[in-house]
Amino acid sequence: MKTARNIMSAAIMLLLAVAAQAQPGAGGGFGDDPIDVPVDGGLSILAVAGIGYGIKKLKERNKK
């Protein structure tokens, strides 16, 4: 039961993170041009590493 609750919590957090958006019109550049900030650099690598680590831990727990 605890594992199912953890999986549901993780799924909800992921869905909320996808739905999060920045506020419109929050530019800080020169004039009216907003500054574009790339978010996909190492963030996707960290997400994949975290998912892989979680899968590894679940497999280790199921072996016992």
N, C-alpha and C positions, 0 to 999 in steps of 0.2 A: 504494500500500500504506500509505503514511504517513497519507493522508487517511482511509482506512477505520479505521485504528487510532485516530485522533483522534475520529472519530464514535463508535466503540464506547466509548472512554473517557468521552466526554461523556454517552452514554446510561447507562452504569453509574453515573456520579456522580449523574445525575438520579434514577435508581431508588433509590439509597442515601439520597438526601436525602428522598425521599417516605417511605421506610420508617423514618426516624429519628423517635423519639418522646421526649417528656420523661418523666422518672421519675415514677411515681405518688406522690401524697401530698407533693409538694414545694410546699406552700402557704406563704405568708408573710404572709397577711392577719391580720385581727383575729379571734381565735378559731379555729374550724375551717374557715372559708371561705377557699379558695385565691384568690389574686389572678388574675383573668383578664387576659391580655395579648394584645391583637390583633396578629396577625402579618401580616395580609393588606394592610396599608396601601400602602406604597410597594414592598414586596417583589415583588408581582406585576408592577408597572410595570417594575421593574428586570429581572425575568426576561424579559419580553416584549422589552424594549429589547436585552438581550443576545442573544436568539435572532435578532432582526432584524439586528443587527450581524454575527452569524456568517453568516447567509444572504447578506448583502451582500458579505462578504469571500469567500465561496465562489463567488459569481457573478463577482466581479472576477478571481479566480484562474482560473476556467474560460474567461474571455474571452481570456486570454493564451495 
